[in-house]
Amino acid sequence: MTNCFFVRQNACPACNYLMDMAGTTDGSPIMPEPNDVSICINCGEILQFDKHMKLHKISQAELNKIESVEPETYFDLIKGQGLARAMKKARGAR
């Protein structure tokens, strides 16, 4: 089960999809905080919240850090990215 939380509305920097919710993959009831990561449900871009809770594309260095320090989280991100991209392909690129 995924817990979802309303967050400040953000446009994905990759596709401009407007998002106003974020959730956890493990069902934990934790609100996102600065530096937490997210995935655009429209295009699959891996994003990160800044100190103002605005989403931006995550840097490759930060993604590499997650991969080495939190391999399970990295795997979840790549899996989620693949699912989002597969859903976009299935519904036709918009």
N, C-alpha and C positions, 0 to 999 in steps of 0.2 A: 504494500500500500504506500502511496506517495502522499506526503503532506504538502499542500500548496499554500503559499502566502502571497497576499497582495504586496507589491513593491511599487516604487515610483515608476511611472510609465517611461519606458525606454524604447528607442528605435534601434534595431540591430544595425551595427555599423557596416555589416556586409550586405544586407538585403533590405534594410529600412522597415522590416516587419515590426509593428508596435507590440510590445510585451508589457504586461502589468502584473504578472505572476511569476513566482519562482517556487521550486519544490526540491525536495530531497529524494534521492534514489533509494535510501534505506528505510524510509518511513519515519525518520526521527523528526520531532517537532522543533526544528531549529530554523529561525529566521536567517536569511542570508545576511552576511556582514561584508564590510570592505575586504577586498582581496579574494573573496569566495568566487568560485567559477560557476558558469552556467552554460547552457547550450541553447542556441536559437532553435525553437521548435519548427520554424519555417525552413531555414536553410542548413542548419546543422553546424553553424560556426561556433567554435568554442570561445566563450567570452569571459570576462572577468569584471567584477564590480570594483570601481575605484572608491576613494574615500567619501565621495558624495553619492555613492550607490548608483552611479551611471555606468552602463555597460560599455566596454571597449574590447577590441580583439585582444586576446591574450598573446603575449610575446612568446616566441619560440623558446627563449631562455626560461621563462616561467613554466612553460609546458614541460620542458626537459627536467626542470627541478621537481615538478609533481611526479613525473615518471620515475625519477630516482628515489625520491623520499616517500611517496605514497603510490606505489605501483597499482594497488587495487583501485584507487580513485582515478588514476590515469586510464586504466582499463575501462572503467565505467564511462569516462568521458568519450573515449574512442568508440565504445559500443553505442552510446547515446547519439553521438555524431552520425554514425552509420545508420542508425534507425531513423533519425530525422531526415537524412538525405534519401533514404529508401522511400520514406513516406512522400517526400516531395516528388520523387521520380514517379511513384505510383499514381499520384493525382495529377501529374503533368506539370512541367516547369511553368511557374507563373511569375 
